[in-house]
């Protein structure tokens, strides 16, 4: 079946602009996770959803970052007033439910802020 | 809080030689531990996971890892390296319902 998909695969934006990154999880997976991977680092947890609600958003670096999952499927990560330090690969993963730990990752969105 | 430390950001082995990637964990409770692999320009893929059943865990592509509580280690091994094993490998541990990743080890295979 289809895996986790993320769009766009690459995004270049100017400092100060707003961006949205989309994640389509595997059908039927109730848990969805966002990570950020900077160059030379491991994925860093940002937020995860169980269903429509954000169960844990402790990894969001500041209030410029926000994520939604209004219907419990597709999720959008939103970044306001982008900064050069936001440049990274943003990864999305899904699992059947939270706590099963078998997460399936998408290919990521490479965000470059100029 | 649970965390993992990967020893060596780069490891080089000759084709056919033993692969050993080191990972030590820190956890106040029995952990779940994972190894993920990331091939160039691809997403992360689960290699194997330890969930407190057998201490020797076998994964895909001939990899295995052994949970050693006395050493707080979960090292990844493969008896004979193949060129296709060249990738970035991440050790990870559960924290609440999240997975916390190490910084990764890039494995280079020498012909």
gemmi code that builds the backbone of each chain (N, CA, C; Angstrom):
import gemmi

chains = {
    "A": [
        ("UNK", (0.821, -1.201, 0.000), (0.000, 0.000, 0.000), (0.851, 1.244, 0.000)),
        ("UNK", (0.237, 2.397, -0.089), (0.969, 3.656, -0.150), (1.590, 3.942, 1.204)),
        ("UNK", (2.787, 4.544, 1.148), (3.461, 4.929, 2.367), (3.097, 6.337, 2.762)),
        ("UNK", (3.887, 6.899, 3.672), (3.705, 8.283, 4.083), (4.231, 9.194, 2.974)),
        ("UNK", (3.439, 10.175, 2.604), (3.906, 11.111, 1.582), (3.957, 12.517, 2.153)),
        ("UNK", (4.893, 13.299, 1.646), (5.067, 14.670, 2.100), (5.229, 15.588, 0.894)),
        ("UNK", (4.581, 16.726, 0.991), (4.711, 17.722, -0.075), (4.892, 19.106, 0.514)),
        ("UNK", (5.668, 19.968, -0.156), (6.514, 19.646, -1.304), (7.749, 18.870, -0.862)),
        ("UNK", (8.512, 18.366, -1.806), (9.753, 17.679, -1.440), (10.840, 18.699, -1.120)),
        ("UNK", (10.765, 19.835, -1.775), (11.701, 20.927, -1.527), (10.940, 22.232, -1.477)),
        ("UNK", (11.355, 23.114, -0.569), (10.736, 24.424, -0.472), (11.816, 25.452, -0.165)),
        ("UNK", (11.912, 26.444, -1.026), (12.837, 27.552, -0.792), (11.994, 28.790, -0.542)),
        ("UNK", (12.248, 29.473, 0.534), (11.473, 30.657, 0.871), (12.391, 31.741, 1.405)),
        ("UNK", (11.904, 32.950, 1.393), (12.691, 34.070, 1.903), (12.436, 34.252, 3.396)),
        ("UNK", (13.417, 34.717, 4.063), (13.298, 35.030, 5.493), (12.080, 35.918, 5.724)),
        ("UNK", (11.296, 35.548, 6.732), (10.119, 36.326, 7.068), (8.826, 35.815, 6.458)),
        ("UNK", (8.925, 34.922, 5.481), (7.733, 34.404, 4.825), (7.099, 33.286, 5.651)),
        ("UNK", (5.854, 32.954, 5.253), (5.084, 31.877, 5.888), (5.130, 30.640, 4.995)),
        ("UNK", (5.285, 29.467, 5.605), (5.284, 28.239, 4.818), (4.380, 27.191, 5.462)),
        ("UNK", (3.862, 26.326, 4.600), (3.072, 25.183, 5.055), (3.664, 23.915, 4.463)),
        ("UNK", (3.831, 22.918, 5.293), (4.348, 21.625, 4.860), (3.271, 20.580, 5.141)),
        ("UNK", (3.040, 19.711, 4.153), (1.921, 18.768, 4.254), (2.408, 17.337, 4.424)),
        ("UNK", (1.650, 16.581, 5.207), (1.952, 15.168, 5.411), (0.685, 14.340, 5.242)),
        ("UNK", (0.777, 13.313, 4.382), (-0.301, 12.340, 4.223), (0.140, 11.021, 4.850)),
        ("UNK", (-0.459, 10.628, 5.957), (-0.001, 9.402, 6.623), (-0.535, 8.154, 5.920)),
        ("UNK", (-0.090, 7.021, 6.376), (-0.623, 5.758, 5.881), (-2.084, 5.650, 6.323)),
        ("UNK", (-2.923, 5.218, 5.407), (-4.348, 5.117, 5.695), (-4.605, 4.235, 6.914)),
        ("UNK", (-5.409, 4.757, 7.830), (-5.750, 3.994, 9.024), (-4.829, 4.226, 10.199)),
        ("UNK", (-3.708, 4.903, 9.983), (-2.797, 5.205, 11.091), (-3.353, 6.394, 11.873)),
        ("UNK", (-3.524, 6.196, 13.171), (-4.129, 7.249, 13.979), (-3.105, 8.205, 14.570)),
        ("UNK", (-1.858, 7.753, 14.683), (-0.819, 8.617, 15.255), (0.046, 9.200, 14.141)),
        ("UNK", (0.376, 10.487, 14.282), (1.185, 11.183, 13.275), (2.203, 12.046, 13.993)),
        ("UNK", (3.438, 11.982, 13.525), (4.549, 12.654, 14.190), (5.264, 13.591, 13.210)),
        ("UNK", (5.717, 14.714, 13.731), (6.588, 15.618, 12.973), (7.943, 15.684, 13.662)),
        ("UNK", (8.991, 15.610, 12.834), (10.367, 15.750, 13.301), (11.080, 16.775, 12.427)),
        ("UNK", (12.163, 17.310, 12.961), (13.031, 18.200, 12.176), (14.442, 17.608, 12.229)),
        ("UNK", (15.064, 17.523, 11.066), (16.419, 16.982, 10.995), (17.347, 18.022, 10.390)),
        ("UNK", (18.217, 18.551, 11.226), (19.215, 19.501, 10.743), (20.424, 18.730, 10.254)),
        ("UNK", (21.250, 19.390, 9.484), (22.412, 18.743, 8.869), (23.308, 18.124, 9.932)),
        ("UNK", (23.602, 16.833, 9.751), (24.506, 16.160, 10.668), (23.902, 15.767, 11.997)),
        ("UNK", (22.587, 15.885, 12.113), (21.910, 15.556, 13.371), (20.866, 14.473, 13.142)),
        ("UNK", (20.427, 13.862, 14.240), (19.320, 12.940, 14.161), (18.002, 13.692, 14.144)),
        ("UNK", (16.927, 13.018, 13.774), (15.618, 13.664, 13.807), (15.281, 14.143, 15.217)),
        ("UNK", (14.745, 15.345, 15.281), (14.384, 15.977, 16.554), (12.863, 16.073, 16.617)),
        ("UNK", (12.267, 15.511, 17.653), (10.819, 15.494, 17.795), (10.252, 16.910, 17.890)),
        ("UNK", (9.154, 17.141, 17.182), (8.470, 18.432, 17.252), (7.109, 18.289, 17.938)),
        ("UNK", (6.243, 17.433, 17.362), (4.865, 17.329, 17.826), (4.297, 16.002, 17.351)),
        ("UNK", (3.316, 15.461, 18.125), (2.604, 14.323, 17.576), (1.118, 14.420, 17.877)),
        ("UNK", (0.348, 13.826, 16.978), (-1.107, 13.798, 17.061), (-1.572, 12.365, 17.274)),
        ("UNK", (-2.568, 12.233, 18.134), (-3.324, 10.994, 18.221), (-4.729, 11.377, 17.784)),
        ("UNK", (-5.097, 10.950, 16.583), (-6.354, 11.432, 16.026), (-6.215, 12.888, 15.616)),
        ("UNK", (-7.174, 13.688, 15.991), (-7.168, 15.097, 15.595), (-6.424, 15.993, 16.569)),
        ("UNK", (-6.204, 15.518, 17.767), (-5.618, 16.363, 18.798), (-4.113, 16.214, 18.924)),
        ("UNK", (-3.463, 17.328, 19.241), (-2.023, 17.289, 19.487), (-1.800, 16.722, 20.881)),
        ("UNK", (-1.249, 15.510, 20.946), (-1.047, 14.853, 22.229), (0.187, 15.373, 22.953)),
        ("UNK", (1.158, 15.825, 22.184), (2.404, 16.310, 22.769), (3.038, 17.266, 21.781)),
        ("UNK", (3.118, 18.539, 22.150), (3.750, 19.539, 21.265), (4.988, 20.133, 21.928)),
        ("UNK", (5.579, 19.377, 22.836), (6.688, 19.894, 23.628), (7.949, 20.166, 22.808)),
        ("UNK", (8.033, 19.621, 21.608), (9.218, 19.824, 20.787), (9.162, 21.026, 19.871)),
        ("UNK", (8.017, 21.674, 19.783), (7.936, 22.873, 18.928), (8.858, 23.938, 19.503)),
        ("UNK", (9.763, 24.487, 18.693), (10.788, 25.389, 19.243), (10.254, 26.729, 19.745)),
        ("UNK", (9.204, 27.238, 19.161), (8.631, 28.516, 19.596), (7.252, 28.680, 18.970)),
        ("UNK", (6.618, 29.805, 19.255), (5.234, 29.975, 18.803), (5.129, 30.312, 17.316)),
        ("UNK", (6.237, 30.335, 16.587), (6.140, 30.505, 15.129), (5.734, 29.193, 14.456)),
        ("UNK", (5.883, 28.112, 15.193), (5.580, 26.787, 14.655), (4.215, 26.331, 15.167)),
        ("UNK", (3.427, 25.783, 14.237), (2.099, 25.305, 14.606), (1.745, 24.154, 13.671)),
        ("UNK", (0.979, 23.191, 14.145), (0.575, 22.080, 13.292), (-0.877, 21.749, 13.556)),
        ("UNK", (-1.543, 21.266, 12.520), (-2.944, 20.886, 12.640), (-3.174, 19.551, 11.965)),
        ("UNK", (-4.263, 18.913, 12.379), (-4.676, 17.651, 11.766), (-6.201, 17.578, 11.913)),
        ("UNK", (-6.913, 18.435, 11.213), (-8.330, 18.674, 11.486), (-9.242, 17.463, 11.330)),
        ("UNK", (-8.920, 16.536, 10.451), (-9.807, 15.396, 10.240), (-9.157, 14.085, 10.650)),
        ("UNK", (-8.043, 14.184, 11.340), (-7.397, 12.973, 11.836), (-6.634, 12.203, 10.790)),
        ("UNK", (-6.396, 12.832, 9.645), (-5.610, 12.163, 8.607), (-4.444, 13.057, 8.201)),
        ("UNK", (-4.651, 13.882, 7.176), (-3.603, 14.786, 6.697), (-3.241, 15.793, 7.780)),
        ("UNK", (-1.955, 16.115, 7.849), (-1.493, 17.127, 8.792), (-0.702, 18.182, 8.054)),
        ("UNK", (-0.765, 19.406, 8.571), (-0.002, 20.515, 8.011), (0.831, 21.137, 9.107)),
        ("UNK", (2.110, 21.285, 8.846), (3.016, 22.006, 9.739), (3.163, 23.413, 9.186)),
        ("UNK", (2.921, 24.400, 10.035), (2.920, 25.790, 9.586), (4.029, 26.540, 10.309)),
        ("UNK", (4.804, 27.288, 9.559), (5.876, 28.083, 10.141), (5.685, 29.524, 9.721)),
        ("UNK", (5.550, 30.395, 10.704), (5.380, 31.821, 10.441), (6.721, 32.534, 10.543)),
        ("UNK", (6.835, 33.644, 9.829), (8.026, 34.518, 9.924), (9.305, 33.666, 9.926)),
        ("UNK", (9.479, 32.912, 8.863), (10.604, 31.966, 8.816), (11.942, 32.666, 9.024)),
        ("UNK", (12.853, 31.926, 9.641), (14.205, 32.397, 9.893), (15.184, 31.420, 9.249)),
        ("UNK", (16.404, 31.893, 8.997), (17.389, 31.026, 8.341), (17.655, 29.780, 9.162)),
        ("UNK", (17.560, 29.886, 10.451), (17.760, 28.736, 11.329), (16.685, 27.673, 11.214)),
        ("UNK", (15.591, 27.991, 10.532), (14.534, 26.996, 10.330), (14.880, 26.040, 9.187)),
        ("UNK", (15.920, 26.343, 8.446), (16.321, 25.489, 7.325), (16.689, 24.105, 7.852)),
        ("UNK", (16.032, 23.088, 7.302), (16.223, 21.705, 7.765), (15.361, 20.806, 6.891)),
        ("UNK", (15.461, 19.512, 7.137), (14.524, 18.570, 6.534), (13.452, 18.269, 7.570)),
        ("UNK", (12.211, 18.454, 7.184), (11.088, 18.202, 8.088), (10.496, 16.838, 7.721)),
        ("UNK", (10.510, 15.952, 8.703), (10.066, 14.574, 8.494), (8.725, 14.344, 9.162)),
        ("UNK", (7.922, 13.551, 8.512), (6.646, 13.137, 9.066), (6.650, 11.620, 9.187)),
        ("UNK", (6.021, 11.107, 10.220), (5.901, 9.661, 10.397), (4.507, 9.343, 10.911)),
        ("UNK", (4.054, 8.140, 10.645), (2.769, 7.723, 11.199), (2.890, 6.315, 11.767)),
        ("UNK", (1.995, 5.986, 12.679), (1.933, 4.638, 13.234), (0.480, 4.289, 13.509)),
        ("UNK", (0.218, 3.006, 13.662), (-1.176, 2.563, 13.857), (-1.828, 3.310, 15.008)),
        ("UNK", (-1.071, 3.430, 16.088), (-1.527, 4.242, 17.205), (-0.314, 4.628, 18.022)),
        ("UNK", (-0.462, 5.630, 18.846), (0.649, 6.085, 19.675), (1.048, 4.978, 20.641)),
        ("UNK", (2.351, 4.852, 20.851), (2.836, 3.864, 21.790), (3.204, 2.537, 21.173)),
        ("UNK", (2.884, 2.347, 19.893), (3.283, 1.105, 19.231), (4.724, 1.184, 18.753)),
        ("UNK", (5.218, 2.422, 18.601), (6.620, 2.686, 18.275), (7.065, 2.202, 16.912)),
        ("UNK", (6.186, 1.617, 16.134), (6.575, 1.229, 14.781), (6.152, 2.365, 13.863)),
        ("UNK", (7.052, 3.323, 13.713), (6.743, 4.511, 12.944), (7.250, 4.364, 11.515)),
        ("UNK", (6.430, 4.797, 10.577), (6.773, 4.761, 9.166), (6.996, 6.200, 8.713)),
        ("UNK", (8.176, 6.436, 8.146), (8.574, 7.792, 7.812), (8.337, 8.121, 6.343)),
        ("UNK", (7.990, 9.381, 6.116), (7.946, 9.903, 4.767), (9.336, 10.347, 4.326)),
        ("UNK", (9.476, 10.766, 3.068), (10.787, 11.149, 2.537), (11.264, 12.516, 3.011)),
        ("UNK", (10.366, 13.287, 3.604), (10.761, 14.586, 4.131), (10.549, 15.738, 3.164)),
        ("UNK", (10.495, 16.927, 3.742), (10.489, 18.179, 2.978), (11.735, 18.951, 3.356)),
        ("UNK", (12.541, 19.264, 2.352), (13.743, 20.064, 2.619), (13.372, 21.529, 2.524)),
        ("UNK", (13.443, 22.237, 3.644), (13.117, 23.663, 3.695), (14.404, 24.464, 3.733)),
        ("UNK", (14.511, 25.407, 2.826), (15.651, 26.319, 2.795), (15.132, 27.739, 2.911)),
        ("UNK", (15.592, 28.436, 3.932), (15.199, 29.828, 4.135), (16.376, 30.710, 3.760)),
        ("UNK", (16.167, 31.582, 2.766), (17.277, 32.414, 2.277), (17.230, 33.819, 2.861)),
    ],
    "B": [
        ("UNK", (15.740, 11.677, 31.870), (14.913, 11.324, 30.723), (15.700, 10.406, 29.808)),
        ("UNK", (14.946, 9.569, 29.105), (15.594, 8.610, 28.220), (16.337, 9.310, 27.094)),
        ("UNK", (17.528, 8.782, 26.768), (18.301, 9.306, 25.654), (19.247, 8.218, 25.156)),
        ("UNK", (19.844, 8.456, 24.007), (20.839, 7.533, 23.464), (22.061, 8.314, 23.008)),
        ("UNK", (23.207, 7.654, 23.080), (24.461, 8.224, 22.613), (25.078, 7.264, 21.611)),
        ("UNK", (25.360, 7.748, 20.428), (26.015, 6.922, 19.424), (27.485, 7.301, 19.380)),
        ("UNK", (28.325, 6.307, 19.476), (29.765, 6.528, 19.509), (30.322, 6.455, 18.099)),
        ("UNK", (30.863, 7.569, 17.636), (31.423, 7.613, 16.291), (30.424, 8.155, 15.296)),
        ("UNK", (30.687, 9.342, 14.772), (29.779, 9.913, 13.776), (30.027, 9.297, 12.399)),
        ("UNK", (31.241, 8.738, 12.194), (31.580, 8.071, 10.939), (32.302, 6.772, 11.265)),
        ("UNK", (31.903, 5.713, 10.581), (32.575, 4.419, 10.708), (32.842, 3.889, 9.306)),
        ("UNK", (34.076, 3.416, 9.085), (34.431, 2.831, 7.786), (34.830, 1.383, 7.979)),
        ("UNK", (34.272, 0.512, 7.152), (34.650, -0.901, 7.182), (34.835, -1.374, 5.752)),
        ("UNK", (35.650, -2.388, 5.598), (35.855, -2.972, 4.277), (34.693, -3.895, 3.927)),
        ("UNK", (34.414, -3.990, 2.649), (33.367, -4.911, 2.197), (33.709, -6.313, 2.670)),
        ("UNK", (32.726, -6.981, 3.265), (32.941, -8.328, 3.793), (33.361, -8.375, 5.244)),
        ("UNK", (33.730, -7.240, 5.811), (34.157, -7.188, 7.207), (32.961, -7.010, 8.134)),
        ("UNK", (33.220, -7.229, 9.423), (32.184, -7.057, 10.441), (31.795, -5.580, 10.580)),
        ("UNK", (30.493, -5.347, 10.687), (29.996, -4.010, 10.981), (29.611, -3.956, 12.453)),
        ("UNK", (30.101, -2.930, 13.161), (29.735, -2.717, 14.561), (29.471, -1.231, 14.755)),
        ("UNK", (28.227, -0.892, 15.038), (27.851, 0.487, 15.328), (27.383, 0.536, 16.779)),
        ("UNK", (27.958, 1.470, 17.532), (27.749, 1.475, 18.976), (26.669, 2.452, 19.409)),
        ("UNK", (25.902, 1.996, 20.387), (24.850, 2.834, 20.955), (24.722, 2.516, 22.436)),
        ("UNK", (24.741, 3.544, 23.257), (24.471, 3.400, 24.682), (23.231, 4.209, 25.030)),
        ("UNK", (22.447, 3.688, 25.933), (21.203, 4.366, 26.278), (21.228, 4.800, 27.731)),
        ("UNK", (20.376, 5.743, 28.016), (20.162, 6.205, 29.380), (18.660, 6.172, 29.626)),
        ("UNK", (18.256, 5.382, 30.611), (16.829, 5.272, 30.876), (16.602, 4.852, 32.318)),
        ("UNK", (15.639, 5.476, 32.951), (15.308, 5.136, 34.332), (14.309, 3.988, 34.403)),
        ("UNK", (13.754, 3.620, 33.291), (12.801, 2.518, 33.221), (13.223, 1.610, 32.071)),
        ("UNK", (12.752, 0.357, 32.074), (13.109, -0.506, 30.940), (12.717, 0.149, 29.623)),
        ("UNK", (13.692, 0.301, 28.746), (13.404, 1.039, 27.507), (12.946, 0.145, 26.366)),
        ("UNK", (12.352, 0.774, 25.369), (12.261, 0.181, 24.050), (13.372, 0.843, 23.235)),
        ("UNK", (14.095, 0.070, 22.452), (15.228, 0.594, 21.690), (15.083, 0.237, 20.221)),
        ("UNK", (15.610, 1.087, 19.364), (15.419, 0.941, 17.932), (16.705, 1.284, 17.189)),
        ("UNK", (16.842, 0.700, 16.024), (17.809, 1.147, 15.037), (17.052, 1.444, 13.751)),
        ("UNK", (17.319, 2.652, 13.230), (16.765, 3.066, 11.950), (17.916, 3.293, 10.977)),
        ("UNK", (17.630, 3.119, 9.694), (18.618, 3.388, 8.643), (18.048, 4.425, 7.683)),
        ("UNK", (18.922, 5.284, 7.216), (18.513, 6.313, 6.248), (19.473, 6.250, 5.077)),
        ("UNK", (18.970, 5.757, 3.946), (19.771, 5.736, 2.728), (19.735, 7.121, 2.092)),
        ("UNK", (20.726, 7.451, 1.295), (20.783, 8.779, 0.680), (19.483, 9.133, -0.034)),
        ("UNK", (18.967, 10.306, 0.309), (17.766, 10.850, -0.331), (16.527, 9.966, -0.129)),
        ("UNK", (16.520, 9.202, 0.953), (15.352, 8.384, 1.269), (14.911, 8.632, 2.703)),
        ("UNK", (13.719, 8.175, 3.022), (13.208, 8.314, 4.380), (13.824, 7.306, 5.321)),
        ("UNK", (13.598, 7.494, 6.600), (14.078, 6.577, 7.628), (13.316, 5.259, 7.555)),
        ("UNK", (14.041, 4.173, 7.774), (13.441, 2.843, 7.733), (13.835, 2.094, 8.994)),
        ("UNK", (12.868, 1.452, 9.632), (13.146, 0.698, 10.840), (13.931, -0.567, 10.495)),
        ("UNK", (15.093, -0.733, 11.133), (15.906, -1.937, 10.960), (15.472, -3.021, 11.932)),
        ("UNK", (15.332, -2.621, 13.207), (14.944, -3.577, 14.236), (14.534, -2.816, 15.494)),
        ("UNK", (13.851, -3.537, 16.395), (13.463, -2.916, 17.653), (13.523, -3.931, 18.791)),
        ("UNK", (13.851, -3.446, 19.964), (13.872, -4.246, 21.186), (12.728, -3.771, 22.062)),
        ("UNK", (11.881, -4.738, 22.471), (10.729, -4.367, 23.298), (10.628, -5.277, 24.507)),
        ("UNK", (11.755, -5.654, 25.070), (11.880, -6.406, 26.317), (11.557, -7.883, 26.180)),
        ("UNK", (11.536, -8.407, 24.984), (11.392, -9.850, 24.806), (12.816, -10.431, 24.731)),
        ("UNK", (13.210, -11.013, 23.651), (14.554, -11.563, 23.516), (15.583, -10.446, 23.495)),
        ("UNK", (16.721, -10.660, 24.134), (17.751, -9.618, 24.186), (18.516, -9.516, 22.868)),
        ("UNK", (18.545, -10.574, 22.078), (19.167, -10.519, 20.761), (18.062, -10.343, 19.732)),
        ("UNK", (18.125, -9.231, 19.043), (17.059, -8.885, 18.103), (17.599, -8.955, 16.681)),
        ("UNK", (16.895, -9.655, 15.835), (17.294, -9.746, 14.429), (16.432, -8.810, 13.607)),
        ("UNK", (17.100, -8.101, 12.675), (16.376, -7.168, 11.842), (16.491, -7.504, 10.374)),
        ("UNK", (16.199, -6.503, 9.563), (16.265, -6.713, 8.127), (17.696, -6.587, 7.625)),
        ("UNK", (17.919, -7.101, 6.422), (19.217, -6.970, 5.747), (20.379, -7.583, 6.518)),
        ("UNK", (20.121, -8.575, 7.355), (21.185, -9.282, 8.057), (21.713, -8.593, 9.304)),
        ("UNK", (21.110, -7.494, 9.715), (21.538, -6.784, 10.913), (20.916, -7.403, 12.167)),
        ("UNK", (21.622, -7.285, 13.263), (21.086, -7.667, 14.547), (21.678, -6.766, 15.632)),
        ("UNK", (21.021, -6.756, 16.784), (21.487, -5.940, 17.903), (21.211, -6.694, 19.188)),
        ("UNK", (22.082, -6.489, 20.157), (21.932, -7.170, 21.439), (21.752, -6.152, 22.549)),
        ("UNK", (20.683, -6.328, 23.316), (20.415, -5.472, 24.469), (21.220, -6.011, 25.657)),
        ("UNK", (22.099, -5.156, 26.206), (22.889, -5.547, 27.373), (22.627, -4.547, 28.485)),
        ("UNK", (21.809, -4.971, 29.427), (21.426, -4.074, 30.511), (22.627, -3.682, 31.352)),
        ("UNK", (23.538, -4.613, 31.591), (24.695, -4.341, 32.455), (25.606, -3.270, 31.855)),
        ("UNK", (25.591, -3.181, 30.539), (26.426, -2.194, 29.852), (25.606, -1.028, 29.315)),
        ("UNK", (24.319, -1.043, 29.531), (23.379, -0.056, 28.955), (23.695, 0.180, 27.483)),
        ("UNK", (23.861, -0.931, 26.764), (24.224, -0.819, 25.351), (23.232, -1.542, 24.454)),
        ("UNK", (23.228, -1.133, 23.208), (22.374, -1.753, 22.188), (23.105, -1.605, 20.855)),
        ("UNK", (24.234, -2.266, 20.741), (25.083, -2.126, 19.558), (24.515, -2.900, 18.375)),
        ("UNK", (24.709, -2.346, 17.202), (24.205, -2.942, 15.956), (25.348, -3.658, 15.250)),
        ("UNK", (25.118, -4.868, 14.791), (26.158, -5.623, 14.109), (25.628, -6.290, 12.845)),
        ("UNK", (26.576, -6.568, 11.964), (26.311, -7.373, 10.769), (27.603, -8.114, 10.452)),
        ("UNK", (27.544, -9.415, 10.257), (28.784, -10.190, 10.111), (29.632, -9.794, 8.903)),
        ("UNK", (28.978, -9.438, 7.811), (29.711, -9.183, 6.575), (29.104, -7.995, 5.853)),
        ("UNK", (29.871, -6.905, 5.767), (29.354, -5.675, 5.166), (29.229, -5.806, 3.651)),
        ("UNK", (28.195, -5.152, 3.147), (27.968, -5.093, 1.705), (27.953, -3.639, 1.296)),
        ("UNK", (28.331, -3.397, 0.057), (28.375, -2.002, -0.417), (27.044, -1.294, -0.217)),
        ("UNK", (25.959, -2.038, -0.343), (24.625, -1.427, -0.217), (24.289, -1.026, 1.218)),
        ("UNK", (25.150, -1.385, 2.186), (24.902, -1.001, 3.577), (25.333, 0.441, 3.875)),
        ("UNK", (25.996, 1.075, 2.930), (26.434, 2.455, 3.135), (25.215, 3.353, 3.329)),
        ("UNK", (25.135, 3.978, 4.495), (23.959, 4.767, 4.860), (24.226, 5.426, 6.203)),
        ("UNK", (23.224, 6.167, 6.682), (23.277, 6.746, 8.029), (22.413, 5.881, 8.926)),
        ("UNK", (22.920, 5.559, 10.112), (22.204, 4.691, 11.044), (21.928, 5.463, 12.330)),
        ("UNK", (20.692, 5.347, 12.798), (20.272, 6.067, 13.989), (19.779, 5.089, 15.049)),
        ("UNK", (20.332, 5.213, 16.234), (19.823, 4.498, 17.398), (18.766, 5.390, 18.046)),
        ("UNK", (17.745, 4.780, 18.635), (16.666, 5.579, 19.208), (16.061, 4.853, 20.407)),
        ("UNK", (15.428, 5.641, 21.272), (14.795, 5.102, 22.486), (13.429, 5.740, 22.642)),
        ("UNK", (12.522, 5.032, 23.285), (11.210, 5.628, 23.517), (11.257, 6.554, 24.722)),
        ("UNK", (10.494, 7.598, 24.659), (10.253, 8.486, 25.810), (8.780, 8.854, 25.768)),
        ("UNK", (8.035, 8.368, 26.752), (6.573, 8.490, 26.725), (6.098, 7.843, 25.428)),
        ("UNK", (5.343, 8.537, 24.630), (4.883, 7.958, 23.367), (5.719, 8.420, 22.191)),
        ("UNK", (6.893, 9.021, 22.472), (7.723, 9.550, 21.397), (8.941, 8.652, 21.215)),
        ("UNK", (9.638, 8.884, 20.108), (10.934, 8.239, 19.881), (11.994, 9.325, 19.852)),
        ("UNK", (13.055, 9.139, 20.627), (14.152, 10.092, 20.694), (15.360, 9.469, 19.988)),
        ("UNK", (15.895, 10.183, 19.018), (16.974, 9.672, 18.173), (18.342, 10.147, 18.632)),
        ("UNK", (19.339, 9.313, 18.376), (20.716, 9.739, 18.515), (21.131, 10.585, 17.328)),
        ("UNK", (22.380, 11.014, 17.338), (22.851, 11.925, 16.296), (23.222, 11.207, 15.006)),
        ("UNK", (23.309, 9.899, 15.059), (23.555, 9.128, 13.847), (25.011, 8.757, 13.639)),
        ("UNK", (25.218, 7.665, 12.940), (26.543, 7.221, 12.525), (26.497, 6.936, 11.036)),
        ("UNK", (27.372, 7.585, 10.296), (27.431, 7.328, 8.856), (28.378, 6.171, 8.606)),
        ("UNK", (27.875, 5.143, 7.974), (28.662, 3.952, 7.670), (29.181, 4.029, 6.246)),
        ("UNK", (30.510, 3.940, 6.112), (31.164, 3.919, 4.805), (31.690, 2.511, 4.544)),
        ("UNK", (31.471, 2.009, 3.350), (31.957, 0.677, 2.989), (33.087, 0.833, 1.973)),
        ("UNK", (34.235, 0.310, 2.324), (35.415, 0.417, 1.460), (35.514, -0.821, 0.568)),
        ("UNK", (35.765, -0.613, -0.719), (35.841, -1.777, -1.630), (37.090, -2.608, -1.387)),
    ],
}
model = gemmi.Model(1)
for chain_id, residues in chains.items():
    chain = gemmi.Chain(chain_id)
    for i, (resn, *xyz) in enumerate(residues, 1):
        res = gemmi.Residue()
        res.name, res.seqid = resn, gemmi.SeqId(i, " ")
        for name, pos in zip(("N", "CA", "C"), xyz):
            atom = gemmi.Atom()
            atom.name, atom.element = name, gemmi.Element(name[0])
            atom.pos, atom.b_iso = gemmi.Position(*pos), 0.0
            res.add_atom(atom)
        chain.add_residue(res)
    model.add_chain(chain)
structure = gemmi.Structure()
structure.add_model(model)
structure.setup_entities()
